[in-house]
Amino acid sequence: MAYYAVEYVFSPDKRHLRVRPTHREYLAGLAEAGRIVLCGPLTSDTGGLLIFRAEDEAEVRTMVDHDPYTTAGVLSRVRIEQWSPVLGYLAPRL
């Protein structure tokens, strides 16, 4: 398994707020399944950061594609990058 950092950027019209409860339910299921390590919105509420645990980028892309934020069309950009945790409080626990 590998780790992937995902950046969501919301569309500026704030439509994501209507979808947020369903989006969080979806992510809670992924967290329970061990696929989401950490996630949360930026305090500016312009986007969010998510750390996924997956076999490959294609698996992450599938999870992102099924996110209610994606299906509702409220994201203006999604960036997915494989991530190597090296240092920090959580690094030894990953």
Residue frames relative to the residue before (quaternion, step in Angstrom):
aa qw qx qy qz dx dy dz
M 1.0000 0.0000 0.0000 0.0000 0.00 0.00 0.00
A 0.1762 -0.7681 0.6098 0.0851 3.53 -1.14 0.71
Y 0.4076 -0.6814 0.5509 0.2570 3.55 -1.34 0.28
Y 0.1054 -0.7876 0.6067 0.0228 3.52 -1.11 0.82
A 0.2560 -0.7302 0.6150 0.1517 3.55 -0.98 0.93
V 0.0698 -0.7937 0.6043 -0.0055 3.53 -0.86 1.04
E 0.1433 -0.7736 0.6139 0.0636 3.53 -0.91 0.98
Y 0.1516 -0.7504 0.6390 0.0747 3.53 -0.94 1.00
V 0.0798 -0.7442 0.6595 0.0692 3.57 -1.09 0.75
F 0.3511 -0.7584 0.5170 0.1852 3.55 -0.70 1.13
S 0.5272 -0.5546 0.5216 0.3774 3.53 -1.27 0.43
P 0.5742 -0.6572 0.3674 0.3214 3.62 -0.98 0.75
D 0.5994 0.6232 -0.3506 0.3597 3.62 1.18 -0.26
K 0.4513 -0.7358 0.4079 0.2974 3.61 1.31 0.08
R 0.3080 0.7638 -0.5113 0.2457 3.63 1.17 0.43
H 0.5469 0.6397 -0.3936 0.3698 3.59 1.18 -0.51
L 0.5744 0.6154 -0.3832 0.3802 3.60 1.10 -0.57
R 0.6424 0.5189 -0.3214 0.4635 3.60 1.07 -0.67
V 0.7163 0.4500 -0.2314 0.4804 3.57 1.11 -0.73
R 0.4612 0.7438 -0.4173 0.2449 3.59 1.20 -0.51
P 0.6629 0.5028 -0.3531 0.4279 3.70 0.74 -0.79
T 0.6714 0.4803 -0.2945 0.4814 3.60 0.95 -0.86
H 0.6120 0.5463 -0.3327 0.4652 3.57 1.05 -0.80
R 0.6921 0.4728 -0.2873 0.4636 3.61 0.87 -0.92
E 0.5955 0.5374 -0.3621 0.4749 3.62 1.07 -0.59
Y 0.6473 0.5242 -0.3093 0.4590 3.55 0.94 -0.92
L 0.6939 0.4669 -0.2823 0.4700 3.59 0.86 -0.96
A 0.5936 0.5595 -0.3698 0.4448 3.61 1.07 -0.64
G 0.6386 0.5164 -0.3192 0.4729 3.58 1.03 -0.72
L 0.6543 0.4952 -0.3094 0.4806 3.58 1.01 -0.79
A 0.6281 0.5235 -0.3363 0.4673 3.59 1.05 -0.73
E 0.6477 0.5207 -0.3111 0.4611 3.56 0.96 -0.87
A 0.6902 0.4639 -0.2595 0.4911 3.57 1.11 -0.72
G 0.5361 -0.6563 0.3887 0.3617 3.60 1.27 -0.02
R 0.5222 0.6585 -0.4013 0.3642 3.59 1.22 0.30
I 0.7124 0.3249 -0.2275 0.5789 3.60 1.18 -0.51
V 0.2649 -0.7632 0.5735 0.1357 3.56 -0.80 1.06
L 0.7577 -0.1188 0.1299 0.6285 3.56 0.93 -1.02
C 0.1348 0.7804 -0.6085 0.0510 3.55 -1.19 0.48
G 0.2429 0.7696 -0.5749 0.1351 3.52 -1.24 0.39
P 0.5679 -0.6057 0.4377 0.3451 3.54 -1.27 0.42
L 0.5183 -0.5693 0.5243 0.3638 3.52 -1.29 0.36
T 0.5639 -0.6247 0.4062 0.3561 3.61 -0.99 0.70
S 0.6016 0.5427 -0.3561 0.4656 3.60 1.22 -0.33
D 0.3042 -0.7820 0.4715 0.2713 3.57 1.34 -0.30
T 0.4312 0.6777 -0.4712 0.3643 3.55 1.04 0.87
G 0.7925 -0.0712 0.0613 0.6026 3.56 1.30 -0.11
G 0.2887 -0.7490 0.5654 0.1896 3.52 -1.28 -0.31
L 0.2987 -0.7198 0.5958 0.1939 3.51 -1.37 0.29
L 0.0525 -0.7882 0.6131 -0.0099 3.54 -1.02 0.87
I 0.1553 -0.7466 0.6374 0.1104 3.56 -1.09 0.74
F 0.1414 -0.7992 0.5836 0.0260 3.53 -0.61 1.23
R 0.2041 -0.7021 0.6627 0.1618 3.53 -1.34 0.42
A 0.1873 0.7991 -0.5353 0.1996 3.58 -0.51 1.19
E 0.6389 -0.5277 0.4074 0.3838 3.53 -1.32 0.28
D 0.7916 -0.1240 0.1249 0.5851 3.57 0.97 -0.87
E 0.7113 -0.4586 0.3191 0.4265 3.55 -1.31 0.17
A 0.5999 0.5691 -0.3665 0.4266 3.59 1.05 -0.65
E 0.6373 0.5125 -0.3284 0.4726 3.60 1.03 -0.72
V 0.6304 0.5135 -0.3273 0.4814 3.59 1.02 -0.79
R 0.6424 0.5298 -0.3189 0.4527 3.58 0.90 -0.91
T 0.6414 0.5149 -0.3255 0.4665 3.59 0.97 -0.77
M 0.6608 0.4944 -0.3129 0.4701 3.59 0.93 -0.85
V 0.6488 0.5018 -0.3133 0.4786 3.59 0.99 -0.82
D 0.6530 0.5305 -0.3148 0.4393 3.59 0.95 -0.85
H 0.7110 0.4363 -0.2517 0.4906 3.61 1.14 -0.59
D 0.4518 0.6809 -0.4528 0.3568 3.59 1.28 -0.08
P 0.5375 -0.6368 0.4412 0.3331 3.62 -0.90 0.82
Y 0.5758 0.5632 -0.3899 0.4463 3.62 1.09 -0.50
T 0.6719 0.4819 -0.2964 0.4780 3.58 0.97 -0.83
T 0.7064 0.4709 -0.2849 0.4450 3.57 0.75 -1.00
A 0.6703 0.4734 -0.2959 0.4889 3.62 1.16 -0.53
G 0.4264 -0.7432 0.4319 0.2814 3.59 1.26 -0.14
V 0.4394 0.7205 -0.4397 0.3074 3.59 1.10 0.65
L 0.6057 0.5337 -0.3637 0.4648 3.60 1.25 0.09
S 0.2750 -0.7591 0.5628 0.1772 3.55 -0.90 0.88
R 0.7995 0.0148 -0.0128 0.6004 3.59 1.24 -0.39
V 0.0615 -0.7486 0.6589 0.0392 3.52 -1.22 0.70
R 0.0571 -0.7810 0.6218 0.0116 3.55 -0.90 0.97
I 0.0834 -0.7856 0.6130 0.0040 3.58 -0.87 1.05
E 0.0755 0.7818 -0.6133 0.0831 3.57 -0.85 1.04
Q 0.4519 -0.6340 0.5379 0.3234 3.57 -1.03 0.73
W 0.1687 -0.8105 0.5604 0.0232 3.56 -0.95 0.96
S 0.1755 -0.7766 0.5988 0.0868 3.56 -1.03 0.86
P 0.2217 -0.7801 0.5694 0.1347 3.62 -0.27 1.20
V 0.1069 -0.8228 0.5579 0.0139 3.59 -0.70 1.10
L 0.8199 0.0543 0.0322 0.5690 3.57 0.72 -1.11
G 0.5743 0.6061 -0.4470 0.3209 3.52 -1.28 0.37
Y 0.7537 -0.4295 0.2829 0.4091 3.49 -1.37 0.31
L 0.7617 0.3892 -0.2120 0.4725 3.60 0.85 -0.90
A 0.4835 0.7168 -0.4235 0.2703 3.60 1.12 -0.56
P 0.7055 0.4466 -0.3075 0.4564 3.66 0.76 -0.82
R 0.6696 0.5132 -0.2930 0.4499 3.59 1.19 -0.42
L 0.6186 0.5695 -0.3370 0.4237 3.59 1.29 -0.21
